């Protein structure tokens, strides 16, 4: 019996190594996608909690802040321990969420609105896909399920300049569209246009 029948040739070993390399790359890519999905789901859960809590306090906040103009809520959120543990204070009136998006919550006392501006991070390496997926998740998992609580939502860089209204304020008129009726294709279009603006992609949520 020949000796090489008991071992493996160099070509066979290289083939095995190539297969292992391909599987490793696929595994790393799959892990990265899973981690991104987990981070976005965690972020959505944080926003859901914060929005629901602020809506509970909305009327009292308006009554206790009778001055006109914008009343920034960062200090109140921190004092009331409403801020998620993975978020941090940012400048004098904003917060930085777990995905490094800047959030500015405030009262517009002229019109008695609660406003949350979410500035989605669109700068840095490999942020385009992440920013797009973040935008889509905010529409799909926050805006549409809570459409009955929304007065409206506006997106920077919307190519059609549309305003998306909540259930109680929905107007079937030019430049207005119902949040609850948005299709996935429409959300994709809006979010792609938003993240193409490398300076800022902002969702202006009004309650």
Secondary structure as a PSIPRED ss2 file (coil, helix, strand):
# PSIPRED VFORMAT (PSIPRED V4.0)

   1 X C   1.000  0.000  0.000
   2 X C   1.000  0.000  0.000
   3 X H   0.000  1.000  0.000
   4 X H   0.000  1.000  0.000
   5 X H   0.000  1.000  0.000
   6 X H   0.000  1.000  0.000
   7 X C   1.000  0.000  0.000
   8 X C   1.000  0.000  0.000
   9 X C   1.000  0.000  0.000
  10 X H   0.000  1.000  0.000
  11 X H   0.000  1.000  0.000
  12 X H   0.000  1.000  0.000
  13 X H   0.000  1.000  0.000
  14 X H   0.000  1.000  0.000
  15 X H   0.000  1.000  0.000
  16 X H   0.000  1.000  0.000
  17 X H   0.000  1.000  0.000
  18 X H   0.000  1.000  0.000
  19 X H   0.000  1.000  0.000
  20 X H   0.000  1.000  0.000
  21 X H   0.000  1.000  0.000
  22 X H   0.000  1.000  0.000
  23 X H   0.000  1.000  0.000
  24 X H   0.000  1.000  0.000
  25 X H   0.000  1.000  0.000
  26 X H   0.000  1.000  0.000
  27 X H   0.000  1.000  0.000
  28 X H   0.000  1.000  0.000
  29 X H   0.000  1.000  0.000
  30 X H   0.000  1.000  0.000
  31 X H   0.000  1.000  0.000
  32 X H   0.000  1.000  0.000
  33 X H   0.000  1.000  0.000
  34 X H   0.000  1.000  0.000
  35 X H   0.000  1.000  0.000
  36 X H   0.000  1.000  0.000
  37 X H   0.000  1.000  0.000
  38 X H   0.000  1.000  0.000
  39 X H   0.000  1.000  0.000
  40 X H   0.000  1.000  0.000
  41 X H   0.000  1.000  0.000
  42 X H   0.000  1.000  0.000
  43 X H   0.000  1.000  0.000
  44 X H   0.000  1.000  0.000
  45 X H   0.000  1.000  0.000
  46 X H   0.000  1.000  0.000
  47 X H   0.000  1.000  0.000
  48 X H   0.000  1.000  0.000
  49 X H   0.000  1.000  0.000
  50 X H   0.000  1.000  0.000
  51 X H   0.000  1.000  0.000
  52 X H   0.000  1.000  0.000
  53 X H   0.000  1.000  0.000
  54 X H   0.000  1.000  0.000
  55 X H   0.000  1.000  0.000
  56 X H   0.000  1.000  0.000
  57 X H   0.000  1.000  0.000
  58 X H   0.000  1.000  0.000
  59 X H   0.000  1.000  0.000
  60 X H   0.000  1.000  0.000
  61 X H   0.000  1.000  0.000
  62 X H   0.000  1.000  0.000
  63 X H   0.000  1.000  0.000
  64 X H   0.000  1.000  0.000
  65 X C   1.000  0.000  0.000
  66 X C   1.000  0.000  0.000
  67 X C   1.000  0.000  0.000
  68 X C   1.000  0.000  0.000
  69 X C   1.000  0.000  0.000
  70 X E   0.000  0.000  1.000
  71 X E   0.000  0.000  1.000
  72 X E   0.000  0.000  1.000
  73 X C   1.000  0.000  0.000
  74 X H   0.000  1.000  0.000
  75 X H   0.000  1.000  0.000
  76 X H   0.000  1.000  0.000
  77 X H   0.000  1.000  0.000
  78 X H   0.000  1.000  0.000
  79 X H   0.000  1.000  0.000
  80 X C   1.000  0.000  0.000
  81 X C   1.000  0.000  0.000
  82 X C   1.000  0.000  0.000
  83 X C   1.000  0.000  0.000
  84 X C   1.000  0.000  0.000
  85 X C   1.000  0.000  0.000
  86 X C   1.000  0.000  0.000
  87 X C   1.000  0.000  0.000
  88 X E   0.000  0.000  1.000
  89 X E   0.000  0.000  1.000
  90 X E   0.000  0.000  1.000
  91 X C   1.000  0.000  0.000
  92 X C   1.000  0.000  0.000
  93 X C   1.000  0.000  0.000
  94 X E   0.000  0.000  1.000
  95 X E   0.000  0.000  1.000
  96 X E   0.000  0.000  1.000
  97 X C   1.000  0.000  0.000
  98 X C   1.000  0.000  0.000
  99 X C   1.000  0.000  0.000
 100 X C   1.000  0.000  0.000
 101 X C   1.000  0.000  0.000
 102 X E   0.000  0.000  1.000
 103 X E   0.000  0.000  1.000
 104 X E   0.000  0.000  1.000
 105 X E   0.000  0.000  1.000
 106 X E   0.000  0.000  1.000
 107 X E   0.000  0.000  1.000
 108 X E   0.000  0.000  1.000
 109 X C   1.000  0.000  0.000
 110 X C   1.000  0.000  0.000
 111 X C   1.000  0.000  0.000
 112 X C   1.000  0.000  0.000
 113 X E   0.000  0.000  1.000
 114 X E   0.000  0.000  1.000
 115 X E   0.000  0.000  1.000
 116 X E   0.000  0.000  1.000
 117 X E   0.000  0.000  1.000
 118 X E   0.000  0.000  1.000
 119 X E   0.000  0.000  1.000
 120 X E   0.000  0.000  1.000
 121 X C   1.000  0.000  0.000
 122 X C   1.000  0.000  0.000
 123 X C   1.000  0.000  0.000
 124 X C   1.000  0.000  0.000
 125 X C   1.000  0.000  0.000
 126 X C   1.000  0.000  0.000
 127 X C   1.000  0.000  0.000
 128 X H   0.000  1.000  0.000
 129 X H   0.000  1.000  0.000
 130 X H   0.000  1.000  0.000
 131 X H   0.000  1.000  0.000
 132 X H   0.000  1.000  0.000
 133 X H   0.000  1.000  0.000
 134 X H   0.000  1.000  0.000
 135 X H   0.000  1.000  0.000
 136 X H   0.000  1.000  0.000
 137 X H   0.000  1.000  0.000
 138 X H   0.000  1.000  0.000
 139 X H   0.000  1.000  0.000
 140 X H   0.000  1.000  0.000
 141 X H   0.000  1.000  0.000
 142 X H   0.000  1.000  0.000
 143 X H   0.000  1.000  0.000
 144 X C   1.000  0.000  0.000
 145 X C   1.000  0.000  0.000
 146 X C   1.000  0.000  0.000
 147 X C   1.000  0.000  0.000
 148 X C   1.000  0.000  0.000
 149 X C   1.000  0.000  0.000
 150 X C   1.000  0.000  0.000
 151 X C   1.000  0.000  0.000
 152 X E   0.000  0.000  1.000
 153 X E   0.000  0.000  1.000
 154 X E   0.000  0.000  1.000
 155 X E   0.000  0.000  1.000
 156 X C   1.000  0.000  0.000
 157 X C   1.000  0.000  0.000
 158 X C   1.000  0.000  0.000
 159 X C   1.000  0.000  0.000
 160 X C   1.000  0.000  0.000
 161 X C   1.000  0.000  0.000
 162 X C   1.000  0.000  0.000
 163 X E   0.000  0.000  1.000
 164 X E   0.000  0.000  1.000
 165 X E   0.000  0.000  1.000
 166 X C   1.000  0.000  0.000
 167 X H   0.000  1.000  0.000
 168 X H   0.000  1.000  0.000
 169 X H   0.000  1.000  0.000
 170 X C   1.000  0.000  0.000
 171 X C   1.000  0.000  0.000
 172 X C   1.000  0.000  0.000
 173 X C   1.000  0.000  0.000
 174 X C   1.000  0.000  0.000
 175 X C   1.000  0.000  0.000
 176 X E   0.000  0.000  1.000
 177 X E   0.000  0.000  1.000
 178 X E   0.000  0.000  1.000
 179 X H   0.000  1.000  0.000
 180 X H   0.000  1.000  0.000
 181 X H   0.000  1.000  0.000
 182 X C   1.000  0.000  0.000
 183 X C   1.000  0.000  0.000
 184 X H   0.000  1.000  0.000
 185 X H   0.000  1.000  0.000
 186 X H   0.000  1.000  0.000
 187 X H   0.000  1.000  0.000
 188 X H   0.000  1.000  0.000
 189 X H   0.000  1.000  0.000
 190 X H   0.000  1.000  0.000
 191 X H   0.000  1.000  0.000
 192 X H   0.000  1.000  0.000
 193 X H   0.000  1.000  0.000
 194 X H   0.000  1.000  0.000
 195 X H   0.000  1.000  0.000
 196 X H   0.000  1.000  0.000
 197 X C   1.000  0.000  0.000
 198 X C   1.000  0.000  0.000
 199 X C   1.000  0.000  0.000
 200 X C   1.000  0.000  0.000
 201 X E   0.000  0.000  1.000
 202 X E   0.000  0.000  1.000
 203 X E   0.000  0.000  1.000
 204 X E   0.000  0.000  1.000
 205 X E   0.000  0.000  1.000
 206 X E   0.000  0.000  1.000
 207 X C   1.000  0.000  0.000
